[in-house]
Amino acid sequence: MRKSKFSPSQIAKILNEFDLGKDVDTIARDHGVSKATFYKWRQRYGGK
C-alpha cells in the first residue's frame, strides 16, 4: 500500500479549511488532491 503525501495532522488542517467555509473545489485545487480524496478523508477522519 502506498504511503500518503499528507500526515494526519495535515489532513486535519485541510478538513478544517472546509469547516471555516472554503469550498471543496478550491481546497482540492490548492492542495493537489481530488474531491473524492477529500470526501474519503472526511469520512475516515470524522468530518461533519
DSSP file (Angstrom, degrees, kcal/mol; ACC not computed):
  #  RESIDUE AA STRUCTURE BP1 BP2  ACC     N-H-->O    O-->H-N    N-H-->O    O-->H-N    TCO  KAPPA ALPHA  PHI   PSI    X-CA   Y-CA   Z-CA
    1    1 A M              0   0    0      0, 0.0     2,-0.2     0, 0.0     0, 0.0   0.000 360.0 360.0 360.0 139.1    0.0    0.0    0.0
    2    2 A R        -     0   0    0      1,-0.1     2,-0.2     0, 0.0     0, 0.0  -0.476 360.0-117.3 -77.9 142.0    1.3    3.5   -0.9
    3    3 A K        -     0   0    0     -2,-0.2    -1,-0.1     1,-0.1     2,-0.1  -0.567  33.1-112.5 -78.1 140.1    2.2    6.0    1.8
    4    4 A S        -     0   0    0     -2,-0.2    -1,-0.1     2,-0.1     0, 0.0  -0.369   7.8-136.7 -70.9 148.2    0.1    9.2    1.8
    5    5 A K  S    S+     0   0    0     -2,-0.1     2,-0.4     2,-0.0    -1,-0.1   0.674  89.8  63.8 -73.1 -17.7    1.7   12.5    0.9
    6    6 A F  S    S-     0   0    0      4,-0.0    -2,-0.1     3,-0.0    -1,-0.0  -0.888  76.8-137.9-116.2 137.0   -0.1   14.0    3.9
    7    7 A S     >  -     0   0    0     -2,-0.4     4,-2.4     1,-0.1     3,-0.3  -0.455  35.6-104.1 -81.1 162.9    0.2   13.3    7.6
    8    8 A P  H  > S+     0   0    0      0, 0.0     4,-2.2     0, 0.0     5,-0.1   0.854 123.0  53.5 -57.4 -34.0   -3.0   13.0    9.7
    9    9 A S  H  > S+     0   0    0      2,-0.2     4,-1.7     1,-0.2     5,-0.1   0.879 108.9  48.6 -70.1 -35.2   -2.3   16.5   11.2
   10   10 A Q  H  > S+     0   0    0     -3,-0.3     4,-2.1     2,-0.2    -1,-0.2   0.898 110.6  51.3 -67.9 -39.7   -2.0   18.0    7.7
   11   11 A I  H  X S+     0   0    0     -4,-2.4     4,-2.7     1,-0.2     5,-0.2   0.905 107.3  53.6 -62.5 -41.3   -5.3   16.3    6.7
   12   12 A A  H  X S+     0   0    0     -4,-2.2     4,-1.9     1,-0.2    -1,-0.2   0.892 108.4  49.6 -61.3 -39.9   -6.9   17.7    9.8
   13   13 A K  H  X S+     0   0    0     -4,-1.7     4,-1.3     2,-0.2    -1,-0.2   0.897 111.0  49.5 -65.7 -39.8   -5.8   21.2    8.8
   14   14 A I  H  X S+     0   0    0     -4,-2.1     4,-1.0     1,-0.2     3,-0.3   0.921 111.5  48.4 -64.8 -43.8   -7.2   20.7    5.3
   15   15 A L  H  X S+     0   0    0     -4,-2.7     4,-1.5     1,-0.2     3,-0.3   0.848 106.1  58.8 -64.9 -33.0  -10.5   19.5    6.6
   16   16 A N  H  X S+     0   0    0     -4,-1.9     4,-1.7     1,-0.2    -1,-0.2   0.837  96.0  62.2 -65.7 -32.4  -10.6   22.4    9.0
   17   17 A E  H  <>S+     0   0    0     -4,-1.3     5,-2.0    -3,-0.3     4,-0.3   0.894 102.9  50.6 -58.9 -39.0  -10.5   24.8    6.0
   18   18 A F  H ><5S+     0   0    0     -4,-1.0     3,-1.5    -3,-0.3    -1,-0.2   0.910 107.6  52.5 -64.2 -42.0  -13.8   23.3    4.8
   19   19 A D  H 3<5S+     0   0    0     -4,-1.5    -1,-0.2     1,-0.3    -2,-0.2   0.798 104.5  57.5 -64.1 -27.7  -15.3   23.9    8.3
   20   20 A L  T 3<5S-     0   0    0     -4,-1.7    -1,-0.3    -5,-0.1    -2,-0.2   0.485 130.4 -90.8 -84.2  -2.3  -14.2   27.5    8.1
   21   21 A G  T < 5S+     0   0    0     -3,-1.5    -3,-0.2     1,-0.3     2,-0.2   0.434  77.7 138.3 115.1  -0.4  -16.2   28.0    4.8
   22   22 A K      < -     0   0    0     -5,-2.0    -1,-0.3     1,-0.1     2,-0.1  -0.522  53.2-117.4 -74.6 144.7  -13.9   27.2    1.9
   23   23 A D     >  -     0   0    0     -2,-0.2     4,-2.1     1,-0.1     3,-0.2  -0.475  17.9-115.7 -85.2 159.3  -15.5   25.2   -0.9
   24   24 A V  H  > S+     0   0    0      1,-0.2     4,-2.8     2,-0.2     5,-0.2   0.860 111.7  56.5 -61.9 -40.8  -14.3   21.7   -1.8
   25   25 A D  H  > S+     0   0    0      1,-0.2     4,-2.2     2,-0.2    -1,-0.2   0.919 109.6  45.7 -59.6 -44.4  -13.2   22.7   -5.3
   26   26 A T  H  > S+     0   0    0     -3,-0.2     4,-2.7     2,-0.2    -1,-0.2   0.914 113.6  48.8 -65.8 -43.8  -10.8   25.4   -4.0
   27   27 A I  H  X S+     0   0    0     -4,-2.1     4,-2.1     2,-0.2     6,-0.2   0.929 111.7  49.2 -62.2 -46.0   -9.4   23.1   -1.3
   28   28 A A  H  X>S+     0   0    0     -4,-2.8     5,-1.6     1,-0.2     4,-1.2   0.913 114.5  45.0 -61.1 -43.5   -8.8   20.3   -3.8
   29   29 A R  H  <5S+     0   0    0     -4,-2.2     3,-0.2    -5,-0.2    -2,-0.2   0.924 112.9  50.1 -67.0 -44.9   -7.1   22.6   -6.3
   30   30 A D  H  <5S+     0   0    0     -4,-2.7    -1,-0.2     1,-0.2    -2,-0.2   0.850 120.8  33.7 -63.3 -35.8   -4.9   24.3   -3.6
   31   31 A H  H  <5S-     0   0    0     -4,-2.1    -1,-0.2    -5,-0.2    -2,-0.2   0.483 106.7-118.5-104.1  -4.1   -3.7   21.1   -2.1
   32   32 A G  T  <5 +     0   0    0     -4,-1.2     2,-0.3     1,-0.3    -3,-0.2   0.859  69.8 123.9  72.7  36.1   -3.5   18.9   -5.2
   33   33 A V      < -     0   0    0     -5,-1.6    -1,-0.3    -6,-0.2    -2,-0.1  -0.868  61.0-109.3-122.3 159.6   -6.0   16.3   -4.1
   34   34 A S     >  -     0   0    0     -2,-0.3     4,-2.0     1,-0.1     5,-0.1  -0.422  26.6-115.6 -81.9 162.9   -9.2   15.1   -5.8
   35   35 A K  H  > S+     0   0    0      1,-0.2     4,-2.5     2,-0.2     5,-0.2   0.867 118.0  57.1 -64.2 -35.0  -12.6   15.8   -4.5
   36   36 A A  H  > S+     0   0    0      1,-0.2     4,-2.2     2,-0.2    -1,-0.2   0.908 105.8  49.5 -62.5 -41.3  -13.1   12.0   -3.9
   37   37 A T  H  > S+     0   0    0      2,-0.2     4,-2.5     1,-0.2    -1,-0.2   0.917 109.5  52.3 -63.0 -42.8   -9.9   12.0   -1.7
   38   38 A F  H  X S+     0   0    0     -4,-2.0     4,-2.2     1,-0.2    -2,-0.2   0.935 111.4  45.2 -58.6 -47.2  -11.3   15.0    0.3
   39   39 A Y  H  X S+     0   0    0     -4,-2.5     4,-2.0     2,-0.2    -1,-0.2   0.850 111.0  53.9 -68.0 -32.9  -14.6   13.2    0.9
   40   40 A K  H  X S+     0   0    0     -4,-2.2     4,-2.7     2,-0.2    -1,-0.2   0.909 108.7  49.7 -64.6 -42.0  -12.8   10.0    1.8
   41   41 A W  H  X S+     0   0    0     -4,-2.5     4,-3.4     2,-0.2     6,-0.3   0.912 108.7  52.4 -62.1 -42.5  -10.7   11.9    4.4
   42   42 A R  H  <>S+     0   0    0     -4,-2.2     5,-3.1     1,-0.2     4,-0.3   0.909 112.7  45.3 -60.2 -40.6  -13.9   13.5    5.8
   43   43 A Q  H ><5S+     0   0    0     -4,-2.0     3,-0.5     3,-0.2    -2,-0.2   0.926 119.6  40.3 -67.4 -44.1  -15.4   10.0    6.2
   44   44 A R  H 3<5S+     0   0    0     -4,-2.7    -2,-0.2     1,-0.2    -3,-0.2   0.881 119.5  42.1 -74.3 -40.3  -12.2    8.5    7.7
   45   45 A Y  T 3<5S-     0   0    0     -4,-3.4    -1,-0.2    -5,-0.2    -2,-0.2   0.170 117.9 -99.6-101.4  17.6  -11.2   11.3   10.0
   46   46 A G  T < 5 +     0   0    0     -3,-0.5    -3,-0.2    -4,-0.3    -4,-0.1   0.813  56.2 172.0  79.3  32.1  -14.6   12.2   11.3
   47   47 A G      <       0   0    0     -5,-3.1    -1,-0.1    -6,-0.3   -31,-0.0  -0.274 360.0 360.0 -67.6 163.7  -15.6   15.2    9.3
   48   48 A K              0   0    0      0, 0.0    -1,-0.1     0, 0.0    -5,-0.1   0.468 360.0 360.0 -77.2 360.0  -19.1   16.5    9.7
